[in-house]
Amino acid sequence: MFLKLYVKVRVFFESTEGASAIEYAIVAAMVAAVIVVFITPISKEVTDIFTGLRDALIDARPAAPATP
């Protein structure tokens, strides 16, 4: 019984499968942090571009015909 438990505990501590999952989680967290840092300035610029386009389209549309 103790030998079986000893072998299972030893195999558990020698396993490297969990290390890969932890590494992937760290990489995912780093990518998320980079996205959060860069999204705010970029989103303002994109919003300004689309606002400028909208304003240009509103100014460029023809006037409504006069009703008799």
ChimeraX commands (.cxc) that place a marker at each C-alpha (Angstrom):
marker #1 position 0.00,0.00,0.00 radius 0.5
marker #1 position 2.72,2.50,0.96 radius 0.5
marker #1 position 4.76,1.50,-2.07 radius 0.5
marker #1 position 1.82,2.25,-4.37 radius 0.5
marker #1 position 1.30,5.64,-2.75 radius 0.5
marker #1 position 5.01,6.40,-2.95 radius 0.5
marker #1 position 5.09,5.55,-6.66 radius 0.5
marker #1 position 2.02,7.69,-7.40 radius 0.5
marker #1 position 3.43,10.67,-5.51 radius 0.5
marker #1 position 6.78,10.32,-7.24 radius 0.5
marker #1 position 5.18,10.11,-10.68 radius 0.5
marker #1 position 3.07,13.17,-9.87 radius 0.5
marker #1 position 6.09,15.28,-8.93 radius 0.5
marker #1 position 8.13,14.11,-11.93 radius 0.5
marker #1 position 5.34,14.91,-14.39 radius 0.5
marker #1 position 5.99,17.90,-16.66 radius 0.5
marker #1 position 2.56,18.17,-18.30 radius 0.5
marker #1 position 1.36,20.78,-15.82 radius 0.5
marker #1 position 4.36,22.99,-16.56 radius 0.5
marker #1 position 3.26,23.40,-20.18 radius 0.5
marker #1 position -0.21,24.49,-19.14 radius 0.5
marker #1 position 1.24,27.04,-16.73 radius 0.5
marker #1 position 3.56,28.38,-19.43 radius 0.5
marker #1 position 0.62,28.79,-21.83 radius 0.5
marker #1 position -1.36,30.58,-19.14 radius 0.5
marker #1 position 1.52,32.99,-18.54 radius 0.5
marker #1 position 1.85,33.70,-22.27 radius 0.5
marker #1 position -1.91,34.28,-22.54 radius 0.5
marker #1 position -1.79,36.70,-19.61 radius 0.5
marker #1 position 1.08,38.61,-21.22 radius 0.5
marker #1 position -0.79,38.87,-24.53 radius 0.5
marker #1 position -3.90,40.09,-22.71 radius 0.5
marker #1 position -1.86,42.74,-20.89 radius 0.5
marker #1 position -0.32,43.97,-24.15 radius 0.5
marker #1 position -3.75,44.15,-25.79 radius 0.5
marker #1 position -5.15,46.17,-22.90 radius 0.5
marker #1 position -2.21,48.59,-23.00 radius 0.5
marker #1 position -2.47,49.25,-26.74 radius 0.5
marker #1 position -6.25,49.18,-27.27 radius 0.5
marker #1 position -7.00,52.44,-25.46 radius 0.5
marker #1 position -4.85,54.76,-27.61 radius 0.5
marker #1 position -5.75,52.93,-30.81 radius 0.5
marker #1 position -9.47,52.98,-30.08 radius 0.5
marker #1 position -9.42,56.77,-29.70 radius 0.5
marker #1 position -7.69,57.17,-33.05 radius 0.5
marker #1 position -10.12,54.80,-34.78 radius 0.5
marker #1 position -13.07,56.58,-33.22 radius 0.5
marker #1 position -11.71,59.94,-34.44 radius 0.5
marker #1 position -11.30,58.56,-37.97 radius 0.5
marker #1 position -14.86,57.26,-38.13 radius 0.5
marker #1 position -16.22,60.46,-36.61 radius 0.5
marker #1 position -14.42,62.47,-39.28 radius 0.5
marker #1 position -15.81,60.21,-42.00 radius 0.5
marker #1 position -19.32,60.53,-40.61 radius 0.5
marker #1 position -19.09,64.30,-40.45 radius 0.5
marker #1 position -17.73,64.46,-44.02 radius 0.5
marker #1 position -20.58,62.29,-45.30 radius 0.5
marker #1 position -23.19,64.38,-43.48 radius 0.5
marker #1 position -21.72,67.59,-44.94 radius 0.5
marker #1 position -21.53,66.10,-48.45 radius 0.5
marker #1 position -25.09,64.82,-48.74 radius 0.5
marker #1 position -27.35,66.79,-51.06 radius 0.5
marker #1 position -29.94,69.10,-49.66 radius 0.5
marker #1 position -33.48,67.80,-49.51 radius 0.5
marker #1 position -35.65,69.01,-52.40 radius 0.5
marker #1 position -38.03,71.81,-51.58 radius 0.5
marker #1 position -41.65,70.76,-51.30 radius 0.5
marker #1 position -44.19,72.90,-53.18 radius 0.5
marker link #1:1,2 radius 0.2
marker link #1:2,3 radius 0.2
marker link #1:3,4 radius 0.2
marker link #1:4,5 radius 0.2
marker link #1:5,6 radius 0.2
marker link #1:6,7 radius 0.2
marker link #1:7,8 radius 0.2
marker link #1:8,9 radius 0.2
marker link #1:9,10 radius 0.2
marker link #1:10,11 radius 0.2
marker link #1:11,12 radius 0.2
marker link #1:12,13 radius 0.2
marker link #1:13,14 radius 0.2
marker link #1:14,15 radius 0.2
marker link #1:15,16 radius 0.2
marker link #1:16,17 radius 0.2
marker link #1:17,18 radius 0.2
marker link #1:18,19 radius 0.2
marker link #1:19,20 radius 0.2
marker link #1:20,21 radius 0.2
marker link #1:21,22 radius 0.2
marker link #1:22,23 radius 0.2
marker link #1:23,24 radius 0.2
marker link #1:24,25 radius 0.2
marker link #1:25,26 radius 0.2
marker link #1:26,27 radius 0.2
marker link #1:27,28 radius 0.2
marker link #1:28,29 radius 0.2
marker link #1:29,30 radius 0.2
marker link #1:30,31 radius 0.2
marker link #1:31,32 radius 0.2
marker link #1:32,33 radius 0.2
marker link #1:33,34 radius 0.2
marker link #1:34,35 radius 0.2
marker link #1:35,36 radius 0.2
marker link #1:36,37 radius 0.2
marker link #1:37,38 radius 0.2
marker link #1:38,39 radius 0.2
marker link #1:39,40 radius 0.2
marker link #1:40,41 radius 0.2
marker link #1:41,42 radius 0.2
marker link #1:42,43 radius 0.2
marker link #1:43,44 radius 0.2
marker link #1:44,45 radius 0.2
marker link #1:45,46 radius 0.2
marker link #1:46,47 radius 0.2
marker link #1:47,48 radius 0.2
marker link #1:48,49 radius 0.2
marker link #1:49,50 radius 0.2
marker link #1:50,51 radius 0.2
marker link #1:51,52 radius 0.2
marker link #1:52,53 radius 0.2
marker link #1:53,54 radius 0.2
marker link #1:54,55 radius 0.2
marker link #1:55,56 radius 0.2
marker link #1:56,57 radius 0.2
marker link #1:57,58 radius 0.2
marker link #1:58,59 radius 0.2
marker link #1:59,60 radius 0.2
marker link #1:60,61 radius 0.2
marker link #1:61,62 radius 0.2
marker link #1:62,63 radius 0.2
marker link #1:63,64 radius 0.2
marker link #1:64,65 radius 0.2
marker link #1:65,66 radius 0.2
marker link #1:66,67 radius 0.2
marker link #1:67,68 radius 0.2
view
